[in-house]
Amino acid sequence: MENEKVTQQDKYWAAASYIWVLSILVLAAKKNSKFAQFHAKQGLIFFVVEIFMWFPVIGWILGVIAIVLAIVGIIKSLNGEWWEAPLINKWAQKINL
């Protein structure tokens, strides 16, 4: 997707961004890495969706889907891939920080 050289450190930061609230930390700490920011924005959307896990049935379904996709995001980011999460990516790209 992007032509930026992705370092191993950026891969680790991007993977961490899919772990619940850590997406906010990555957004703040890695402003100079387009790769980490790309994944952190998706991670932030997953974090918001996962908050709704506390609501019965619909929240549980959305939460499980978000967790599965977050795991895929971790794997993809560790491989250095610019993975666009289904449905989530279009919202994530609207985030301007």
KOLLOMAR-372830 format. One record per residue (C-alpha): x, y, z; residue in three letters. Coordinates in pm, 1 decimal, decimal comma, always signed. Layout:
<nodes>
NODE        x        y        z rest
NODE        X        Y        Z  ALA
...
</nodes>
This chain:
<nodes>
NODE        x        y        z rest
NODE     +0,0     +0,0     +0,0  MET
NODE   +254,0   +257,1   +112,1  GLU
NODE   +615,6   +282,0     +3,3  ASN
NODE   +746,1   +354,4   +352,2  GLU
NODE  +1016,3   +118,8   +476,0  LYS
NODE   +870,4    -72,4   +769,4  VAL
NODE  +1113,1   -140,7  +1052,9  THR
NODE  +1087,3   -432,1  +1293,1  GLN
NODE  +1012,6   -185,6  +1573,3  GLN
NODE   +722,3    -37,2  +1372,4  ASP
NODE   +585,1   -388,1  +1321,7  LYS
NODE   +586,8   -446,7  +1698,1  TYR
NODE   +419,8   -111,4  +1767,1  TRP
NODE   +157,4   -181,6  +1500,4  ALA
NODE    +86,1   -525,6  +1648,1  ALA
NODE    +53,4   -376,6  +1997,1  ALA
NODE   -203,0   -129,0  +1867,5  SER
NODE   -455,0   -411,1  +1824,9  TYR
NODE   -439,1   -491,9  +2196,4  ILE
NODE   -732,0   -303,9  +2341,6  TRP
NODE   -640,6    +41,4  +2477,7  VAL
NODE   -278,9    +27,9  +2355,7  LEU
NODE   -396,6   +173,5  +2024,5  SER
NODE   -419,0   +513,4  +2195,8  ILE
NODE    -59,8   +480,8  +2318,2  LEU
NODE    +62,9   +389,2  +1968,6  VAL
NODE   -125,5   +681,7  +1813,4  LEU
NODE    +49,7   +916,9  +2055,8  ALA
NODE   +396,3   +758,1  +2053,7  ALA
NODE   +449,4   +671,5  +1686,1  LYS
NODE   +330,2   +983,0  +1501,6  LYS
NODE   +618,7   +957,1  +1255,4  ASN
NODE   +539,2   +600,4  +1142,8  SER
NODE   +265,3   +578,2   +880,5  LYS
NODE   +261,9   +199,8   +921,8  PHE
NODE   +207,2   +210,8  +1299,5  ALA
NODE    -49,5   +490,9  +1264,3  GLN
NODE   -238,8   +295,2   +995,0  PHE
NODE   -273,6     -7,4  +1222,2  HIS
NODE   -332,8   +197,9  +1538,5  ALA
NODE   -632,0   +370,4  +1378,7  LYS
NODE   -785,1    +32,8  +1299,6  GLN
NODE   -697,0    -85,3  +1650,8  GLY
NODE   -876,5   +217,1  +1795,5  LEU
NODE  -1194,6   +126,5  +1606,6  ILE
NODE  -1166,9   -232,8  +1732,3  PHE
NODE  -1120,1    -98,2  +2087,6  PHE
NODE  -1441,6   +104,4  +2059,4  VAL
NODE  -1631,3   -196,8  +1922,2  VAL
NODE  -1493,0   -420,8  +2197,4  GLU
NODE  -1634,0   -183,7  +2460,8  ILE
NODE  -1979,7   -290,5  +2342,3  PHE
NODE  -1899,2   -650,2  +2445,0  MET
NODE  -2056,8   -566,4  +2778,7  TRP
NODE  -2400,7   -557,7  +2617,4  PHE
NODE  -2572,4   -896,3  +2585,4  PRO
NODE  -2599,0  -1087,7  +2258,2  VAL
NODE  -2531,7   -817,5  +1992,3  ILE
NODE  -2236,3   -684,9  +2188,8  GLY
NODE  -2096,8  -1032,8  +2238,3  TRP
NODE  -2120,3  -1109,9  +1868,4  ILE
NODE  -1957,6   -780,6  +1769,9  LEU
NODE  -1693,3   -827,7  +2037,9  GLY
NODE  -1597,9  -1176,8  +1922,7  VAL
NODE  -1574,9  -1059,5  +1561,3  ILE
NODE  -1360,5   -761,8  +1669,6  ALA
NODE  -1128,7   -986,1  +1871,2  ILE
NODE  -1083,5  -1230,6  +1582,0  VAL
NODE  -1011,3   -946,4  +1339,3  LEU
NODE   -771,6   -788,7  +1590,1  ALA
NODE   -578,5  -1116,5  +1606,3  ILE
NODE   -559,7  -1118,2  +1226,8  VAL
NODE   -439,1   -756,0  +1244,5  GLY
NODE   -162,6   -853,3  +1487,0  ILE
NODE    -43,4  -1129,6  +1257,0  ILE
NODE    -60,2   -910,8   +945,9  LYS
NODE   +121,0   -619,9  +1110,0  SER
NODE   +399,2   -847,6  +1237,8  LEU
NODE   +441,6   -962,2   +877,0  ASN
NODE   +471,3   -599,7   +766,2  GLY
NODE   +145,9   -602,0   +568,4  GLU
NODE    -78,6   -298,0   +517,8  TRP
NODE   -393,1   -502,0   +592,6  TRP
NODE   -724,5   -323,8   +551,0  GLU
NODE   -968,8   -468,4   +802,7  ALA
NODE  -1315,4   -536,7   +655,3  PRO
NODE  -1561,6   -252,6   +724,2  LEU
NODE  -1334,3   -105,6   +989,6  ILE
NODE  -1071,5    +42,9   +758,5  ASN
NODE  -1301,9   +298,8   +597,6  LYS
NODE  -1383,6   +439,8   +943,9  TRP
NODE  -1022,2   +422,1  +1056,6  ALA
NODE   -901,1   +628,1   +760,7  GLN
NODE  -1134,3   +911,6   +864,9  LYS
NODE   -943,3   +953,8  +1191,4  ILE
NODE   -713,8  +1256,6  +1168,2  ASN
NODE   -477,5  +1294,5  +1462,3  LEU
</nodes>
